[in-house]
Amino acid sequence: MDIHRHGTGRRLQSAVTVLELLVTLSIAGILLVTGVPSLQQFSWNQQIKAAVTGLHSDLLMARSEAVHRNLQVIACPGDPQAGCDGSSDWSAGWIVFADDSGDRQRQNGERLVRHGQGFDHLAVTGSAGRSEVRFYPDGSTPGSNGSIAFCNLGGPPSARRLIISNLGRIRRERYPGIDPARCPTG
């Protein structure tokens, strides 16, 4: 607000006009409309990066634990109370445990190494027919290479995956070629 003094000692105030207010609100609206999708995409990217990093570090811990303790360690979809759920859907969370009995199921007394929490609006799916990742004492994983795909509301452009070689090496990559049906829709 500008204040001007005239020789008479009176103050004249100039106010914001309705036109100026409308122009300001229009500019703010345009910035908001163009910024919200970018902010949403940023949020989706951060969510998927956090999930990939979490499972990646838990798998690395499983491999390290297998080598260090000279025993088989299992990572699987499931929770500490119920154990492995037998599916290839990691979305609700996962567990990593020392499989002392060698039966691929967590028994009472078998050490829980990690428990990964699930994420909302995120699909995490393993290779078909692989309901677990098993690490041997030499750090390898039996069978063929496997992968775990991550997709959220951002769709295929945001998708990522972890690839686990049968040597036990784990790497991350973008996965824009994921089947869109594997991504959540809402």
N, C-alpha and C positions, 0 to 999 in steps of 0.2 A: 504494500500500500504506500503510495507516494504522498507526502505531506508538503504542500507549498504554502509559503507565507506571502501574503500581499501586504502592501504598505499599510493597510487598515488594521493589521493585527489579527485578522480572521484566518483561520486555517481552512484550506480547501482540501478535501480528500478525494482521491480518485479510487474507485473500487474496481474489482475484477468484473468485467462484463460477462453476461451470459454467453456470448459468443466465444470469449477466451476460455471460459470454463468448459464449454462443449468441445472445443478443439483439444484442450488438455486431456479431457476424459476419453476422447476418441483415440488419441495417441497412446494413452495408457492401455486402453482396450486392445488396440492392435498389438502392442508389445506383449500383453498377457496372452492373447490368442496364439501368437507365434511362439511364445516361450514355453507354454504348458506342454505341448507335445515333446519338445526337446527335453524338458525336465522329466517327463514320464519315461522317455527312452533312456535317459541317463539313470534313472532309478532302476529300471529293468536290467540295464547292463551291470549296475553295481550288485544287484541281487544275485544275478547269475555268476558273477565273478566270485562273490563270497561263497556260494555253494560249491563251485568248482574248487576253489582254494581249500575249503574245509574238507571235502572228501579226498582231494589229492593229498593233503598233509596226513590225513588219517590212514590212507593206503601206504604212504611212505613210512609211517610209524609202524604199521603192520609188518611190512617187509623188514624193517630194522629190528623189530622185536623177534621175528622168526630167526634171523641170523644171530642176533645177540644171545637168545635163549636156547638156540639149537632145537627148535620145535616148530610144529606147524601152527600158523596163525591164520584165522579166517576173518574176512570182512564180508558182511552180508546185510541185506535189507532186514530190518527187524528192530527189536528193542530189548533192553537188558532183562526184563521180566519174562517175555514170551520167547526170546531167542530169535533165530533166523526164521523168517516167514515163508521161505521157499519160493518166493517170486523174484522176478527181475526188476521190480519197481522199487527204487530207492527213495522215492519222493517223501515218504513219511519218516524217514530216518534210517540209521544203520548202526550196527555194532561191530566192533573189532575185538576178538578174544583169542586167547591162547588155547588151542584145541589139544589139551593134554591127552584126551581119550582117543583122538583121531577119528571121531565119528561125525565131524562137521556140524555138530550141534553143541550149543553152550550148555554145559552141565553145571550143577551146583559145585562150587569150588574152582571152576576154571576162571582164570583171571580175565576180567573185562579191561581191555586196553583203552578203548575209546567208545564213546557213544555220540553219534552225530545226529543232530536234530533235523527234522524236515523243514521245508520252506513252503509258505503259502504261494499259490499260483505258479508253481514250478514243477515240471515233470522231469524226473530223473529216472532213466530206464537203462538197464544193462542189456548186453547182447542176449538174444533169444536163447533160452536153454541154459543160461548161466545165472544161477541164483546166488552165487558167491564169488569172491576172489580169495583163493587159497594160496598162501605163501609157504614154501618149503624152507627148511633150515639153510639152504644155500641161496635163498632170496628169489628163487625162480617160482613161476606159477605153472601148474600143469595144463596140458591141453594147448589149444591154439590161442592166438592173440584175442583179446576181448576189448570191449569199449563200454563206456557209460556215457550216455547222452543227456544233456541238460537243455531244456527249452522252457521258456516262460511266455508271458503275454506279449513279449516283443516279437515272437514268432521266429522263423528260420534265420532272419538276419542276426538275431541275438544268440542263437544256439552255439553251444560249446560241447566238447566231449573230451573225456580222458581215454587214452588208449593204453592198455596194459599188455606188454609183450610177454611171451612165455618165459623170457629171461627175468621178468619181474620189473622191467623198466616201465615207468609211467610218464606219459607226456600229455600235454594239453594242446588242443587246437580249436580253432573256430569250426563250426559245423553248419554252414548255411544250406547244405544239401539234405538236412534232416527232413523226413516226411512231415509235412505240416500237421498231419493227424496226430503226431506224437506231442504236439504242443497244446497247452491248455488254452481255452477260449474265453474264460471269464471267471 
